[in-house]
Amino acid sequence: MENSAQNLLQELDELRVRLQEAEETLTAIRTGEVDALVITGPAGEQVFTLKGADHPYRIIVEEMSEAAVTLSLDGTILYCNGRFGELVKYPLERVIGSSFGGFVPGEHEAIFHGCLTRKEKTTAEIGLQASDGTTVPVYISCSRVMIDNNDAVCLIATDRTEQKRQEAIIAEERRLAEEKLRANDRLAAMGMTAAVLAHEIANPLNWIFTTIQLMEIESTKLKDVDSSWKTQLQDIHSEIDRLSSLLREFRSLARPMQLNIAPIDPAHFIAEVEKLLGPELDSAGVRIEHDISNELSILNTDREKLRQIFLNIYKNAIEAMPSGGKLKVKMHPEAESVIIEISDTGSGIPEGVDIFAPFATTKDKGTGLGLMIVRQIVAAHDGSISYSSKAGEGTTFRIVLPLVHSHPTTQ
């Protein structure tokens, strides 16, 4: 009798333990701590956790690079994986149970609701508003599914941030390539025109120049020559010199750009250029500062063409600082390029002036071709040139040249 009572008490304790375990399991299921399936059969309710059923699929969903969301038909988030939380920058406990529409910008609400209400599979591009105020571009795919005999929507969202960035880079590269092609076409047309003009102007200009020289020689033999007449001859001589300079620039445009690429010492090269312009720099009261990177000991370029670039920009800077000022030269490597920046503290370039256009000049005696030729030289090096300017504060030219040239001798 006593043995029977003890056995009953032992069985009762075991039942209490099993009942406690079952209650804890059911509580965990109800609170979402454990995902499970509860199946009712002849043997009563049976609990199957996802470890034995859908656990592998949950792992796949959680490890997806795309955001996976299950929605009710009114847009309530029933489930989402960690990736969706990362996109909107919210913890999952703040996301599950909320409205998906709360993450959709106003301009995309109609698109999202259209996807939500269609029974067939639907795709669209929308944005998702993150907690930091940014909008994440995503591509969504919506499909109807059945969950516990209820209609729901399975939504997959793919982050398009990187794709958008790459598209913007490609679009900018295409724009620059098209701009360069148009510029090359304009230069080619200008070169043909320049060749014709140079031919038509050169001969009569040489005749006028020779005649003026003879008149100046004869004037020295005459007595009581009016001084104004000599002054007029000098003025004509100056204009002929200006036209000759313009003619040389025309010829430069007309000739194909030939490059002789060779290594140069940047610091030594800049010193040579500044030595040539020494008297002009001194008389204008312009002081120079240098910032040349020690990492840039050699630069592969056409020495004479680069000299032409520096002389042109330096002279423009000197003329922009008639009362003196500062000229700063910076040169440093960056990735596969060398960056050259030449800054002055002059009067600046007026807004609305395309200084690289032919005959564009802000100077009384400028030809307006110097910077056009500079850009042509830079383009022949497969480089680029730009500038920033502020009235009364100065101008900075920025030149980007490749460190390695694919066509080392000719462009």
C-alpha positions as CSV (number, residue, x, y, z in Angstrom):
1,M,0.0,0.0,0.0
2,E,2.8,2.4,1.0
3,N,4.7,1.5,-2.2
4,S,1.7,2.3,-4.4
5,A,1.3,5.7,-2.7
6,Q,4.9,6.5,-3.2
7,N,4.7,5.5,-6.9
8,L,1.6,7.7,-7.3
9,L,3.4,10.7,-5.7
10,Q,6.4,10.1,-8.0
11,E,4.3,10.0,-11.1
12,L,2.5,13.1,-9.9
13,D,5.8,15.0,-9.5
14,E,6.8,14.0,-13.0
15,L,3.5,15.2,-14.4
16,R,3.9,18.5,-12.6
17,V,7.4,18.9,-14.2
18,R,6.1,18.0,-17.7
19,L,3.1,20.4,-17.2
20,Q,5.4,23.2,-16.1
21,E,7.6,22.6,-19.2
22,A,4.6,22.6,-21.4
23,E,3.3,25.9,-19.9
24,E,6.7,27.5,-20.3
25,T,6.8,26.4,-23.9
26,L,3.3,27.7,-24.6
27,T,4.1,31.0,-22.9
28,A,7.2,31.4,-25.0
29,I,5.2,30.7,-28.1
30,R,2.5,33.3,-27.2
31,T,5.1,36.0,-26.4
32,G,7.1,35.3,-29.6
33,E,10.2,34.0,-27.8
34,V,9.9,30.7,-29.7
35,D,8.4,30.2,-33.2
36,A,6.3,27.0,-33.3
37,L,3.5,25.2,-34.9
38,V,0.7,23.9,-32.7
39,I,-1.2,20.9,-34.3
40,T,-4.3,19.4,-32.8
41,G,-4.8,15.6,-33.4
42,P,-6.1,12.4,-31.8
43,A,-3.4,12.6,-29.2
44,G,-4.2,16.2,-28.4
45,E,-2.2,19.3,-29.1
46,Q,1.3,18.7,-30.4
47,V,3.9,21.4,-30.5
48,F,6.5,21.5,-33.3
49,T,9.2,24.2,-32.9
50,L,10.9,25.6,-36.0
51,K,14.0,23.7,-35.1
52,G,12.2,20.7,-36.5
53,A,10.1,22.3,-39.2
54,D,10.8,25.7,-40.7
55,H,14.0,26.6,-38.8
56,P,16.3,26.3,-41.9
57,Y,14.1,28.6,-43.9
58,R,14.0,31.2,-41.1
59,I,17.8,31.1,-41.0
60,I,17.9,31.8,-44.8
61,V,15.5,34.7,-44.5
62,E,17.4,36.2,-41.6
63,E,20.7,35.9,-43.5
64,M,19.3,37.5,-46.7
65,S,21.0,40.7,-48.0
66,E,17.5,41.8,-49.0
67,A,14.8,43.0,-46.5
68,A,12.0,40.5,-46.0
69,V,8.7,41.7,-44.6
70,T,5.3,40.0,-44.1
71,L,2.4,42.4,-44.1
72,S,-1.3,42.2,-43.4
73,L,-3.6,43.6,-46.1
74,D,-3.8,46.9,-44.2
75,G,0.0,47.3,-44.3
76,T,0.7,46.3,-40.7
77,I,4.1,44.6,-40.3
78,L,3.6,41.1,-39.0
79,Y,7.2,40.0,-39.4
80,C,10.5,41.4,-40.8
81,N,14.1,40.2,-40.8
82,G,17.0,42.1,-39.4
83,R,18.0,43.6,-42.8
84,F,14.8,45.7,-42.9
85,G,15.6,47.0,-39.4
86,E,19.0,48.0,-40.8
87,L,17.5,49.8,-43.7
88,V,15.1,51.9,-41.6
89,K,17.6,52.1,-38.7
90,Y,15.1,51.0,-36.1
91,P,15.2,48.0,-33.7
92,L,12.8,45.2,-34.7
93,E,10.6,45.6,-31.6
94,R,9.8,49.1,-32.8
95,V,9.1,47.9,-36.4
96,I,7.0,44.8,-35.9
97,G,3.4,45.8,-35.4
98,S,3.8,49.2,-36.9
99,S,2.5,50.4,-40.3
100,F,4.8,49.9,-43.3
101,G,3.3,53.1,-44.7
102,G,4.9,55.0,-41.9
103,F,8.3,54.3,-43.6
104,V,7.2,55.4,-47.1
105,P,7.6,59.1,-48.1
106,G,4.4,60.9,-49.2
107,E,5.3,61.0,-52.9
108,H,5.6,57.1,-52.9
109,E,2.5,56.3,-50.9
110,A,0.3,55.7,-53.9
111,I,2.9,53.4,-55.5
112,F,3.2,51.3,-52.3
113,H,-0.6,51.0,-51.8
114,G,-1.0,49.9,-55.4
115,C,1.5,47.1,-54.8
116,L,-0.2,46.2,-51.5
117,T,-3.7,45.8,-53.0
118,R,-2.9,43.9,-56.1
119,K,-3.4,40.2,-56.0
120,E,-0.8,39.4,-58.7
121,K,3.0,39.8,-58.0
122,T,4.0,43.5,-58.3
123,T,7.3,45.3,-58.4
124,A,8.1,49.0,-58.0
125,E,10.7,51.5,-56.9
126,I,10.1,53.5,-53.7
127,G,12.0,55.1,-50.9
128,L,12.1,54.2,-47.2
129,Q,12.5,56.8,-44.6
130,A,15.1,55.9,-42.0
131,S,15.2,57.1,-38.4
132,D,18.1,59.5,-39.2
133,G,16.0,61.4,-41.8
134,T,17.6,59.9,-44.9
135,T,15.6,58.2,-47.6
136,V,16.8,54.8,-48.8
137,P,16.0,54.0,-52.4
138,V,14.7,50.4,-52.7
139,Y,13.2,48.1,-55.3
140,I,10.2,46.2,-53.8
141,S,8.5,43.0,-54.9
142,C,5.1,42.2,-53.4
143,S,3.4,38.8,-53.6
144,R,0.1,37.5,-51.9
145,V,0.5,34.6,-49.5
146,M,-1.8,32.7,-47.1
147,I,-1.0,32.6,-43.4
148,D,-3.4,30.7,-41.2
149,N,-6.1,30.9,-43.8
150,N,-5.7,34.7,-44.0
151,D,-4.4,36.8,-46.9
152,A,-1.1,38.5,-46.3
153,V,1.6,40.1,-48.4
154,C,5.2,39.0,-48.7
155,L,7.4,42.0,-49.5
156,I,11.1,41.8,-50.5
157,A,13.0,45.1,-50.6
158,T,16.4,45.5,-52.3
159,D,18.6,48.5,-51.3
160,R,19.5,50.5,-54.4
161,T,21.8,53.0,-52.7
162,E,25.0,51.7,-54.3
163,Q,23.3,51.1,-57.6
164,K,22.1,54.7,-57.6
165,R,25.6,55.9,-56.7
166,Q,27.1,53.9,-59.6
167,E,24.4,55.2,-62.0
168,A,25.2,58.8,-61.0
169,I,29.0,58.2,-61.5
170,I,28.3,56.7,-65.0
171,A,26.0,59.6,-65.9
172,E,28.6,62.1,-64.8
173,E,31.3,60.3,-66.8
174,R,29.1,60.2,-69.8
175,R,28.4,63.9,-69.4
176,L,32.1,64.8,-69.2
177,A,32.9,62.5,-72.1
178,E,30.2,64.2,-74.2
179,E,31.4,67.6,-73.1
180,K,34.9,66.7,-74.0
181,L,33.8,65.4,-77.5
182,R,31.9,68.7,-78.1
183,A,35.0,70.7,-77.0
184,N,37.2,68.7,-79.3
185,D,34.8,69.3,-82.2
186,R,34.8,73.0,-81.5
187,L,38.6,72.9,-81.4
188,A,38.8,71.1,-84.7
189,A,36.5,73.6,-86.3
190,M,38.5,76.5,-84.7
191,G,41.7,74.9,-86.0
192,M,40.5,74.8,-89.6
193,T,39.3,78.4,-89.4
194,A,42.6,79.5,-87.8
195,A,44.6,77.8,-90.6
196,V,42.7,79.8,-93.2
197,L,42.9,83.1,-91.3
198,A,46.6,82.6,-90.6
199,H,47.3,82.0,-94.3
200,E,45.2,85.0,-95.4
201,I,46.6,87.4,-92.8
202,A,50.2,86.4,-92.7
203,N,51.3,87.8,-96.1
204,P,49.7,91.2,-96.0
205,L,50.7,91.6,-92.3
206,N,54.4,90.9,-93.2
207,W,54.1,93.5,-96.0
208,I,52.7,96.1,-93.6
209,F,55.4,95.3,-91.1
210,T,58.1,95.7,-93.7
211,T,56.6,99.0,-94.9
212,I,56.5,100.4,-91.4
213,Q,60.1,99.5,-90.8
214,L,61.1,101.3,-94.0
215,M,59.1,104.4,-93.0
216,E,60.7,104.4,-89.5
217,I,64.2,104.2,-91.2
218,E,63.3,107.0,-93.6
219,S,61.9,109.2,-90.8
220,T,65.3,109.2,-89.2
221,K,66.8,110.9,-92.3
222,L,64.3,113.7,-92.4
223,K,64.5,116.9,-90.6
224,D,61.8,118.7,-88.8
225,V,59.6,115.5,-88.7
226,D,56.4,116.0,-86.7
227,S,56.8,114.0,-83.4
228,S,53.2,112.9,-83.6
229,W,54.0,111.2,-86.9
230,K,56.7,109.2,-85.2
231,T,54.3,108.4,-82.4
232,Q,51.7,107.1,-84.9
233,L,54.3,104.9,-86.5
234,Q,55.2,103.4,-83.1
235,D,51.5,102.8,-82.4
236,I,51.1,101.0,-85.7
237,H,54.2,99.0,-84.9
238,S,52.7,98.0,-81.6
239,E,49.4,96.9,-83.3
240,I,51.4,94.8,-85.8
241,D,53.2,93.1,-82.9
242,R,49.8,92.4,-81.3
243,L,48.4,91.0,-84.5
244,S,51.5,88.9,-85.0
245,S,51.0,87.4,-81.5
246,L,47.4,86.7,-82.3
247,L,48.5,85.0,-85.6
248,R,51.0,82.8,-83.7
249,E,48.1,81.7,-81.4
250,F,46.0,81.0,-84.4
251,R,48.7,78.8,-85.9
252,S,49.0,77.0,-82.5
253,L,45.3,76.1,-82.8
254,A,45.6,75.0,-86.4
255,R,48.4,72.6,-85.8
256,P,47.7,69.1,-84.4
257,M,48.8,68.9,-80.7
258,Q,52.1,66.9,-80.6
259,L,53.3,65.9,-77.1
260,N,56.8,65.0,-76.2
261,I,56.3,63.2,-72.8
262,A,59.4,63.0,-70.6
263,P,60.1,63.0,-66.8
264,I,60.7,66.4,-65.2
265,D,61.5,67.6,-61.7
266,P,58.4,69.7,-60.7
267,A,60.2,72.0,-58.2
268,H,63.0,72.7,-60.7
269,F,60.5,73.3,-63.5
270,I,58.5,75.8,-61.5
271,A,61.7,77.6,-60.6
272,E,62.6,77.9,-64.3
273,V,59.2,79.4,-65.1
274,E,59.4,81.9,-62.3
275,K,62.9,82.9,-63.3
276,L,61.5,83.9,-66.8
277,L,58.8,86.0,-65.2
278,G,61.1,87.4,-62.5
279,P,61.1,91.1,-63.7
280,E,57.3,91.1,-64.1
281,L,56.7,89.5,-60.7
282,D,59.1,92.0,-59.0
283,S,57.7,95.1,-60.7
284,A,54.1,94.1,-59.9
285,G,55.0,93.4,-56.3
286,V,53.7,89.8,-56.4
287,R,55.2,87.3,-53.9
288,I,55.0,83.6,-54.4
289,E,54.3,80.7,-52.1
290,H,55.0,77.0,-52.9
291,D,53.4,73.9,-51.5
292,I,54.9,71.0,-53.6
293,S,54.5,67.5,-52.1
294,N,57.7,65.6,-51.4
295,E,56.0,62.5,-52.8
296,L,56.0,64.1,-56.2
297,S,59.7,64.0,-57.3
298,I,59.0,63.2,-60.9
299,L,56.2,64.3,-63.3
300,N,55.8,62.8,-66.8
301,T,54.6,65.6,-69.1
302,D,55.5,67.7,-72.1
303,R,57.9,70.3,-70.6
304,E,57.3,73.0,-73.2
305,K,53.5,72.6,-73.2
306,L,53.4,72.7,-69.4
307,R,55.6,75.8,-69.5
308,Q,53.0,77.4,-71.8
309,I,50.3,76.6,-69.3
310,F,52.1,78.0,-66.3
311,L,53.3,81.2,-68.2
312,N,49.7,81.9,-69.3
313,I,48.1,81.4,-65.9
314,Y,51.0,83.3,-64.1
315,K,50.7,86.3,-66.5
316,N,47.0,86.4,-66.1
317,A,47.5,86.4,-62.3
318,I,50.1,89.2,-62.4
319,E,47.7,91.4,-64.5
320,A,44.9,90.7,-62.0
321,M,47.1,92.0,-59.2
322,P,48.4,95.4,-60.4
323,S,48.9,96.6,-56.8
324,G,50.7,93.5,-55.8
325,G,49.5,90.4,-54.1
326,K,50.2,86.7,-53.5
327,L,50.5,83.8,-55.9
328,K,50.4,80.3,-54.4
329,V,51.3,77.1,-56.3
330,K,50.3,73.7,-54.9
331,M,51.2,70.4,-56.5
332,H,50.5,67.0,-55.0
333,P,49.7,63.4,-56.2
334,E,46.2,62.0,-55.8
335,A,45.3,58.5,-56.8
336,E,46.5,58.1,-60.4
337,S,46.8,61.9,-61.0
338,V,48.7,65.0,-60.1
339,I,46.8,68.0,-58.9
340,I,48.1,71.5,-59.7
341,E,46.5,74.5,-58.1
342,I,47.5,78.1,-58.9
343,S,45.8,80.7,-56.8
344,D,46.0,84.5,-56.8
345,T,44.6,87.3,-54.6
346,G,43.6,89.4,-57.6
347,S,40.4,91.0,-58.8
348,G,38.7,87.7,-59.7
349,I,36.8,86.7,-62.9
350,P,33.4,88.3,-63.5
351,E,30.4,85.9,-63.4
352,G,29.0,84.8,-66.7
353,V,32.3,84.9,-68.5
354,D,33.4,81.6,-70.2
355,I,37.2,82.2,-70.0
356,F,37.9,79.1,-72.0
357,A,35.8,80.2,-75.0
358,P,37.6,81.6,-78.0
359,F,38.2,85.4,-77.8
360,A,36.8,85.6,-74.3
361,T,38.9,88.0,-72.3
362,T,38.5,90.5,-69.4
363,K,41.7,92.4,-70.5
364,D,41.9,95.5,-72.7
365,K,44.7,94.0,-74.9
366,G,44.1,90.3,-74.5
367,T,43.5,88.1,-77.5
368,G,41.1,85.8,-75.7
369,L,42.9,82.6,-77.0
370,G,45.4,82.0,-74.2
371,L,43.2,79.9,-71.9
372,M,41.6,78.2,-74.8
373,I,45.0,76.9,-75.8
374,V,45.8,76.0,-72.2
375,R,42.7,73.8,-72.1
376,Q,43.6,72.3,-75.4
377,I,47.1,71.4,-74.0
378,V,45.5,69.9,-70.8
379,A,43.0,67.9,-72.9
380,A,45.9,66.5,-75.0
381,H,47.4,65.2,-71.8
382,D,44.1,63.5,-71.0
383,G,43.6,65.9,-68.1
384,S,41.1,68.5,-67.0
385,I,41.2,72.1,-65.9
386,S,38.7,74.1,-63.9
387,Y,38.6,77.3,-61.8
388,S,36.9,79.0,-59.0
389,S,36.8,82.7,-58.5
390,K,35.4,85.4,-56.2
391,A,35.2,89.1,-57.1
392,G,37.8,91.0,-55.1
393,E,39.3,87.9,-53.5
394,G,41.1,86.1,-56.4
395,T,41.0,83.1,-58.6
396,T,42.2,79.5,-58.3
397,F,42.9,77.3,-61.3
398,R,42.9,73.5,-60.7
399,I,44.6,71.3,-63.2
400,V,44.4,67.5,-63.1
401,L,47.0,65.5,-65.1
402,P,47.5,61.7,-65.2
403,L,50.7,60.4,-63.7
404,V,50.9,57.7,-66.4
405,H,50.1,58.5,-70.1
406,S,48.7,55.9,-72.4
407,H,49.9,57.9,-75.5
408,P,53.4,59.1,-74.5
409,T,54.3,60.9,-77.7
410,T,51.4,62.1,-79.7
411,Q,47.8,63.4,-79.1
